[in-house]
Amino acid sequence: MRATMALAALTTAAALVLAGCGSAPDRHAAAKASASARPSASASRAKPASPSPAPTRSGGPRSLLAVSEAPIELSETQQPPADAVVAYWTRYGTAVSTRDLPGSGLAEVVTSKTGVAGTGKLVDALAAKNQRYRGKLVVNIRSVGMGGDTATVDACIDQSRSRLTDANGNKVAEPGKQNILPIAHTLVHEHGHWLIDRIQQGGFTC
């Protein structure tokens, strides 16, 4: 994989980033079918946009790719899966900006069957060219569908302020970079936590 590939293409493989591509398994269909979108104000709370802290885990490396969440009103039931999606992108940003996959803690927010092999290949490619991502990503949650122990979170990932840089911090061209990506996240609830089980691009518009 070329490290100079646009982050857009890499996130297209947020299906690549996480190892599972294709349509979601039948056991996740309930999450899609569940009424989602934004609940009424009486049953929801507004969460202000705020940058995710760095480092993203105790003792972890300091990310050069900050991640923030755009404001959205969600119910208390919907908020934890949405937070898990933001946590995933925060740790992904740490991995591709520091090239320290173990230190990023990304493996802690995905299911064991999913793993982080795709991200590992990207991190290795970046390290080989002494390149890294810098700047900012914004996670715009569009809807959260609940289905028992599964959830589906649709989000628009704004990477217009991210950039690929070389060893001197100079910007590296990313031909065909797509600034905003529609990403569908399927999550499962395991051991008391919401974990990313599948990521797919498309299926809705931003």
Summary of the structure (lengths in Angstrom):
residues: 206
radius of gyration: 16.2
end to end distance: 27.1
largest distance: 51.8
contacts: 669
relative contact order: 0.23
helix: 30%
strand: 33%
